[in-house]
Amino acid sequence: MYKVIVILIFTFCSSNLIAMEKVLVPDYVNKETKSPWNFYENFEGGKLNFQYIKKSKNIGNSPGKKPYKFKKDPDGNTFLSVTVKNEWNKCCGKNFYSERAEIFTKKKNAKNKEIWYGFRIRFPENFKFVNDRLMFSQFMNEFKNMKKSPLFGMNLYWSGGKLSIGGDTGGKANISWNLHDHVKYKVENHFVKKSNSKNWQTYSIKRRDQKEISILNCNSLSKENNTVSNNCKKLEKIDFNSTPLGKWTTYKIGIKNSNTEDGFIKVYKDDTLIMNYLGITFGGWKGTYKHTFIKLGPYRDTDTNGNGYPDQTIHYDDFVVVSDKKTLDKYLIK
């Protein structure tokens, strides 16, 4: 009997050690603006502690939990492998679909909250890019009948040659993309890299109430007339490392979900600041706000040729959501 009790106690304690960890909010954090989520998940427990995309009113051809596998590296580290296949979890149209395999946090009210989240990510050595959009993380402010982009999405285009980060900070929630809302509310940074290049380079930026400003446009302005625009002067050129396939990289994202100028979106790749937007992040919305949540996993458009894109698998580890960068840094050491 004594041995049985010892075994049960050991099993219980061990399972707690590898379960999702609740992170305490430091005393120095403003309790009014603290993140509604505060946790750390290293996936060592081999249990899917998050919600995932399922068949619903809008989602068809759902494979359930099949896309989500726990795997180990040679050093014993456990990570989450997420796979999207042709027409898996497809949505939302008659002739045009998107397909996905994503995990996400509980949906909560995050208005006027400061959230810092991060994760490690790896694209396997045999990963096949396609000449289309591939989103691999989202911070979504969702409204009723939402048809706009998330506040913050991380997207790859051009067969992996273009990285776009950012999204919609306002607009008519139930109306799809339109030029007026795009110019007035979109906030994005765009980067490109040449084939086999080791670096991403700034391509363009987009800020609220501005058209997209590109390096090419700024370089082509007439030097004879000294017509370098004020917007071009603000275009900060950022170069940072491009992580090879098969290698882990770390992203840290800070978001102040605010309808005033104290809002921000800050993004670090391996501790290099690649986006530093300061301003309104939740303003000018027309619609009924429902909740906010954070997603990890591949989200892509379907092949318009009808042949279907190849399977795409992405690895994730050390998913953290907290209330301040100092705490996030403790969990996500480069």
Summary of the structure (lengths in Angstrom):
residues: 334
radius of gyration: 21.0
end to end distance: 46.5
largest distance: 90.6
contacts: 1012
relative contact order: 0.22
helix: 13%
strand: 39%
